[in-house]
Amino acid sequence: MSDHTPGPLHSALYRILRPLVRLLLRNGVPFGDFAELARRAYIETALKDFPERGRKMTDSRAAVLTGLTRKEVKRQREILSGQPLEPRQNRQGNRASRVVAGWVHDPRFQDAVGHPAVLTLDGSAGFAELVRLYSGDMTPRAVLDELLRVGVVAWKAEEGGMVELRKRAYVPAGDDSEMLHIFGEDVSDLVATIDYNLVSARQGRQPLFQRTLTYDNIPAEVIQEWRTLAGRQSQQLLEQLDGWLGPRDQDVSRNGEKNAARAVRTGISVFYFEDPIQGGPDEGITE
């Protein structure tokens, strides 16, 4: 920072960093690792998102833009070029989510009134066929075990081995890698929306929807009731929106088949928060 007086962006950034640093320290990530990732993110963003009049970003201009040296830009660019990211569609959680989405929206796996049917393990409209269409290369047993583990499905052995959908969404439980992947996506999406809205306001474009309901003087004795109410109604809202958007997803509308049609990633993110009101920044700090 060239000025020690924090502006609005610096103040907002510090508020973002506080819970992020808490997460990093709790998971044993030292400052050096964070700084290395920050340098890489600065350089990748400069190279990809800030071309000069349609021309490819050079190392020299990236160095000027980021405040890093040309040597560091070159080093990080070489690391990035040899570090392919894991494709989104290959993650186990995303494949399990697609299986659940297909079950909810594909008429072949619904009952007479349009609800997800209780499925046999095999057969033309069974669980194995659902997995074949929507999971990529995961085996039916692997998907079933994962969905059983997180409580999304129930195995009805007394009915000859039927699989029943208990929840309309896959949420990983006890899987730190999947939870951290979701954390990365959720925070990235929120920051991208804020960035888009800041730019759109300057350019007179319609901003993306972004709202938060916040009160800061709620008595502690009502929090449990509020937490339950917020969770229940948020889930209902997401299921209503999923009822419109899900059938339009090309994985579902084309029964999981790959296609080259132009696609857009979109969605709505809902999260709950609570934080006890605390004193000033020096509260609890001792020498």
N, C-alpha and C positions, 0 to 999 in steps of 0.2 A: 504494500500500500504506500502510495506517495504522500498521503495525508493521514495524520493520526486521528483526525476528526471523523468518526464513523458516519457515513451517509446512510440513507434508507436501505440500499442494497447490502451494504456491509453489516448493518444491524440484523437484517433478515437472514443473511448468510450465517451469522454467528448463532442465531436461534436454531437454524437447521443443524449446524455442526454439533451443538451440545448433545442432543440425543444420539446423533450418529457416533460421536466419540464415545459415549457411554456404551453403545453396542460394540464398538471396536475393542475397547478396553476389556469388556466382559468376555470377549472371544479371543483375547490374547493377540490383538493386532497392534503392533507398536507404531509410533509416528512415522518411522522411516518407510514402512510398507505403505502407509496411507499417502505419504508424500510422493513415493514412486508412482502410485496409481494416479494421483492428481496430475503429475507431470504428463503421464501417458494420455489421460483424458483431455488435457489442454491441447496437446499436440494433435491427437486424432480429430478432435472437434475443429481445430483450425484448418487441418488439411482437408476435411470433408465438407464442412459447412460454411467456410468463408473463402470461396474462390474469388480471385481478382478479375472482375469483368469477364466472367465465363472461362478464365484460364485456370489451369491447375495451380494450386498453391505451391509455392517454392519453399525450400527450407529457410531461406533468408527472410522471406516475409512472415513465415510462421514464427520465426524467432522474434521478430519485431512485435508481432501480434500478441504472443504469449509471454514475452519477457524472459524467455529461456535462451540459451546459447544455441548457435547453429549446430555445434557438436552434439548437444543434448537432443535437439530436434532430430538429427540424423540417427542417433542411437535409438530413440524411441520409435521412429518410423521403421527402422529395421526390425525391431522387436515386434511391432504390430504386423508387419508384412509376413512374419513367420509364425504368427500366433492366431490361427483360425479360431473363431468363436464357435462354441457348440451350437448347432442349429436348433432353433426353438422347437421345431416339430419332433426332435429326437428325445426330448426330455420325457421321463416316465410320467411325471405329473400331467403334462399336457396331453399325452396319449390317453391316460386314464380319464381326463376331463372330456376328451372327444368321445370316448365310449359312453360316458354318462349323457352327453349332449345328444348323441345319436339315439340313445334309448328314450330320451324325453321327446324328441322331435320327429324321429323317423316313424311313419305310420306302420311300417312292418313290425315294429317292436312295441306297438301300443294295443290296448284292449279296445273293446267296442265303443267306449265313450271317450277315447283319445288320451287315456292315462297310460303311463308306462306299464307294460304288461309284466306279469310274473313269468319268467322265461325258463324253459328247459335248458339243460346244459348244452345239448346238441340239437340238431334239426335245422331246417331252412330258416326258421325265425327264432333260433335259440341264442343263448349267450355266446357260444363259440362263433357263430356267424356275425353277431354284433361286433365282437372283438376283431374279427377278420376284416370287417369293413372300415372300422374306425380307429384301430390302434396302431396301424403300421405293422411292425414285425413282432410285437409282443404276443406271447402265447396266452390263450384263454386262462390257463391256470395262474400265470403271473398276474394278470389283470384282476382275476377273481380274488386272489390272496391279498392284493393291495386294497381293493375296494372293501373287502371284509375287514382288513386291519383298521381302516379309518372309519368304519361304520356306515359306509354309503349303501352297502347291500347286506342282505341277510340270506343265509343258506338254509333252505327249508327241506331238510333231509326227510322229514316225516311225510312229505308230499312227493317222494320219489326223486329228490334232488332238484329242486327248483331254486331259481335265484330271483330275489325280490329287491327292487330298488327302494331304499328307505329315505334317501336324501337326493335332491335334484341337483346337487353340486358336489364336486370333488374338492375337499379341503384336506391337505396333508396334515397328519397328526404325528408328532414325535419324530419328524424328519427335518433335521436342521437344514440340510442342503436345499430341500424344496421350499421351506419357509423363507430362507434367505433369498432364493430365486424370486419368490413372490414379492418380498420386500424390495428387491432391486427393481422389479417391474413397476410396482405401485408408486414408489417414490419418484422414479424416472418419469412415469406418466404424469404425475402431479406437477413436477417442475416443468415438464415440456408444455403442459397446458398453461401454466402461469407465464412462461416465456412467450407462448403464442399470443396470449391475451395482452401482454404488455406491448408487443409489436403491433397487434391488430388495432389497439387503441390509438397508436400514433398514426396508423395508416387508414383509419376510418373503416376498418373491417369489422364484421360481426364477431364478437368474442365467443369462445367456447363456454359452455355452462360450467360454472364453478361457484359453489355455495357452501357455507359452513354455518351450522347452528351452534352457538356458544353462549353459555351463561357462566358467571364466575362467583356466584354466591349461593350455591345450592347446598342445602343441609345434607350431611353425610347419611342420615337415616333414610333418605329416599333414593339413594344411588342404586341399590340393588334392584328396586322396582323399575327405575328408569333404564338400567342396563338391560333388563329383560324386555321391556317395552321397545326400546330402540332396536335391539337385535331382532325381535319378532317382526316389527313393521319394516325394517330395512330388508330382511329376507323376503318378505312379501313383495316389496317394490322390485327387487332384483328379479324375482321369479316372473312378475308381470312383464318387465322389460325383456327378459329372456324369451318369453312366449312370443314376442314380436320379432326380435332380432335373430334368435336361434335358428328358426326355419329358413332364414335367408342366408345363413352361412353356407358357403359352397361345399364344405366338407359334408354337411348334412343334406343340402339340396341335391347334391350329386352322389349321395350315399357313400361318402368317404373317398371317392375317386379323385385322383390328382387332376388339376386342370391348369391351364396357362392364362386364365382370365385375369384381368387387372383386379387386384384386391386391395382393400383398405382394412387396417387394424383399428378397431374402435370399441368403445365400451364405457361403462360407468363404474367408478370405484367408490365404495362406501366403507368407512372405517369409524370405529367408536373410539373415543378418548376420554380419559379423566385424569386429573392432576391435582393433588392437594395444593391449595394456595400456600405459598411459601413466602419467607421474608426476602430481604434484599440479597444482592449477590454475595455478600460477605457472611451471611448466616451459616453457621456451622463450620466455618473455616478457622483452624487454629494453627499456630506457628510451632 
